[in-house]
């Protein structure tokens, strides 16, 4: 059985966590937990962008292939 998807995406959940850590923290430069949260957020954003770009490139190739025949 597949895992159920959450109501909100990982990206929005991470954004909320980062914002909460920033408001609670006095020195965000030295907070390791905040640093790792930001890294995870950047990783998920990068993944989303690459998937979108891959889909865009795939659809343009599929549309051009029938026209070439």
C-alpha positions in Angstrom: 0.0 0.0 0.0 1.3 3.4 -0.9 2.0 6.1 1.5 -0.7 8.8 1.7 0.3 12.2 0.5 0.1 15.1 3.0 -2.2 18.0 2.6 0.7 20.3 2.1 3.9 19.7 0.2 7.3 19.2 1.7 8.4 22.5 0.4 5.6 24.5 2.2 6.1 22.6 5.4 9.9 23.3 5.3 9.2 27.0 4.6 7.0 27.2 7.7 9.7 25.4 9.8 12.4 27.8 8.6 10.2 30.8 9.3 9.4 29.6 12.8 13.1 28.9 13.6 14.1 32.4 12.4 11.5 34.1 14.6 12.6 32.0 17.7 16.3 32.3 17.1 18.6 35.0 18.3 21.6 34.0 16.3 20.6 32.3 13.0 24.2 32.1 11.8 25.2 29.5 14.4 22.1 27.4 14.5 22.9 24.0 12.9 19.2 22.9 12.9 18.2 26.0 10.9 21.1 25.4 8.5 20.0 21.8 7.8 16.4 22.9 7.4 17.5 25.5 4.8 19.5 22.8 3.0 16.6 20.5 2.9 14.4 23.3 1.6 16.8 24.2 -1.2 17.1 20.5 -2.1 13.3 20.1 -2.5 13.1 23.3 -4.5 15.9 22.2 -6.8 14.1 18.8 -7.2 10.8 20.5 -8.1 12.5 22.7 -10.6 14.3 19.9 -12.3 11.2 17.8 -12.6 9.3 20.7 -14.1 12.1 21.3 -16.6 12.3 17.6 -17.5 8.5 17.6 -18.1 8.7 20.7 -20.2 11.5 19.3 -22.4 9.7 15.9 -22.8 6.5 17.5 -23.9 8.2 19.7 -26.5 10.0 16.7 -28.0 6.8 14.6 -28.1 4.9 17.5 -29.9 7.7 17.9 -32.4 8.2 14.2 -33.2 4.8 13.6 -34.9 5.2 16.8 -37.0 8.6 15.6 -38.3 7.2 12.3 -39.6 
